[in-house]
Amino acid sequence: MLNGPLSWHCRMNIKKFHYIILLLLFFSVTNRLEAQDSVDFSFAQRLRATSVDSLSIEEKVALVLLPVSENYELISNAGKNSLKNPLLVSNSVFNVIDGFQENGAIVPFPDVRAVRSLHDNRLRQILKIDLLNFLSQRNERFILASNDYLFKKVGLSWRSPELSKYSYALWVLTGNSGEAIPIPAVNMPEFLFERNKPLKKRTAYQGNNIFSPWGEVVHPDTPFSFEEKISEGVFFLSEDPLEAHKMLVRAYRNKMLMEDDLNTGCKKILAVLKEVNCDFTPSDSVPKPISELARRQSFETGIRLFHKKDAGLLPRDLSGVKAGILSDVTEESTMAFKRLLNYHISVDGYEEKGVNFIFWLVDGLEISKSVIEKQLLEIRKNNPGAHIAMIMANPGHYFESNSLPNEVDALYSGTSDYPLVWNFLAQAVAGGLNIGYAKPSEYWFAAIKQNSGYISPTRLKFGIPEEVAMNRDSLIIIDSIMIEAIQEEATPGGQVLIARDGVVVWNRNYGYHTYDKKKEVEFHHLYDLASVTKITATLPSLMKLYEKELWEMDDTLGMFFPETDTTDKAGITLEELLLHEGGLSSYIPFYQKTIDRDKLKGSLFGRRYSWLYNIKLDEYIFMNRSVRYRKDVFQKSENDEFSIQVASDLFMNKHFLDSITLQVIESPVRTRHRYLYSDLGFFFLGQMVPRLTGQPMDEFADSVFYKPLGMQRTSFLPAGKFPSEEIVPTEMDKAFRKQLIHGWVHDPGAAMMGGVAGHAGLFSNAVDMAKLMQMYLNKGTYGGLRYLNENTIDFFTSSQSKNNRRGLGFDKPEPDTAKVSPASGYASLDSFGHSGFTGTFVWADPSSGLVYVFLSNRVHPNQYNKTLIEENIRTRIQDAAYKAIIKRDESGISKTANN
């Protein structure tokens, strides 16, 4: 099997092709619509009754002019000063050059440049059907677009215009399946007369055209006059059509222009307009999810990168990246860009000290050499060595004749200024999108085409379910399940993320940190992962050291822990610990050894609630209220001896660590080679990392995995690293620490080990967890960097024992259907993951390409709350993810994994 991000990308392209076919079969894009109201027949009749001979000069000039402005009403209803173009008076022209955003639509319809970049014929067909239905609902029959648009070109026998010579065309719909006759359209030239044309070539268009400041497609620099084009039967687009109308009428009245040429042009235009299909009714329809997919794909394929090196701007290893933004665009655009980029890297202001990557968000319609020089000078003042990228949603016209500035390392550009385009630009910067080379037809990049780059996606992309053949309607139930969980007080809130084939299709936050509803859950908030720490900190670290041949599966504890030499644990192998077959106890409540027995009134626990036994730990387990802890073990202030913080204002004597180790060593060993889940095995496995590397496990995992991966929200001991409002609290600990546990690990044993343990202690958010799990699914690569070998991942994540279902450290589905499985019944036996006591769950499935992350604090305010477990909240949501997959089976197309 081929390895590496390129081969992975190739496999994803093949899957993408397959997914489009599945979607089209599933949604069936061939539903005939009910007849729509037809266009005004009286307008069509007036057109057909119109002859050029009956028109005045004013009317003929008005006929050939179309406004740049989208606000036709201001022009057509301006009283005696109005432009009497019949198309404008009847509001019959619809401009799609810059795309459009209809009411209620999530995704705008793409601009013509985005449409041009889309080469998938199936998606182009979907766009066409989508547009035809929209036009039918609005009674639009005349569409101003590019010269190579979605419609099927038909022509009159006497007319075959060379559309390639023109930027635009007015398309006259003549058939129900998108047949249309194009009438060429050009920007109003600077010169009326042929003799006034300058000898030098015209420079790039400098107008402030609000929807399209583009020049001509083939020869954008070639000057022409009104006089030489008018007889060809073309429309002229003007920023000020009323002024242009006055100027042209004067020219014709004064015999400066020949009216015969005007007559010829008007006859050609009218001949085509009269072919309009009055009773236009589209023959097909497109479901909204499919039309949204096609629209998004158009914008996405229009993203371009221009740079001076053969790679993206950001390095493969994100450890040293400190990014800043300088924005010259709207706040909405800035936030759309920043929100997506924050999923991958932290972004501050560009003035921040130490910023080494600066993203300058630019309005492409406003840039000039002076603006660029000024801003680059300002950037270099504060950050002389920083890498600079210009980011433009609409590239305008500047780079048609200007090269990439020397100070700029990269230029990322879209096709039009929509928030969605800024979203895609952020993902392109982060390495989540496939970026293709600029095409020869993209003349607006003529001066920098040699800098065009091709980049394959190497990091998570944030998209929609349809991109990976999933049905969003089947995912909606996740909202209902989470609402149920919160209402039933299974958890006050949570994060749910679902990705398939590297595309995040569901990334939502629910509820609050606590039941007082003061702080809503946000994507960057951190949850205590509990035992998920095992496969996200301890295991990747050990796998890395395993590849370096620093340990073997049959190595024993005695080889690395001399203190076990004379005990019954010396011969336990590391493989047995990973499989939970070492015979070790499940856990030890270390804190109970610190209770001051002299002050304890009665026994430690009671089975019924009473005045004395009023601290509920679980069903029928109540703790004695008189419990006090030894002052030689805990105190409220820190010093050299009491240096291990276990909670807010609570510190443990560092010498008690020896007691913890002794308790583990002296704990009984049950029958080996039999499955018994044990945290004590990971007590040893977690300590393997510092013993083999001389580096604490939290530092090792952070430097080798978290920081390079861009897992900026993942950390042990988060209380001193993140604001408290960004950390979700866990239990109101009445038994041990006598406080709300907030920013400190919930697990008492891990807390007493300093907050960094092999079995618990890590905090993170859903997005960061998805990065690590996707790295596993990618067979060890992410961001173009290899972290682990493919063979290593396959070995650790596969079942290795006949005695239990587990892999080496990883949990796996239960193959025996008579037993309870930790994962969805739809999960393949190749899948792997882990759950956490605090209400967390992460899972990856190589067979389906799914990554599932569920984070919650179900132990708030009490750990004995088992509603989340009893109601199977986590696995029900995982079921929904599998059921959303659209797949082909023997009977045809299936909506769910179970059909």
Summary of the structure (lengths in Angstrom):
residues: 899
radius of gyration: 33.7
end to end distance: 31.4
largest distance: 116.0
contacts: 3065
relative contact order: 0.09
helix: 36%
strand: 18%
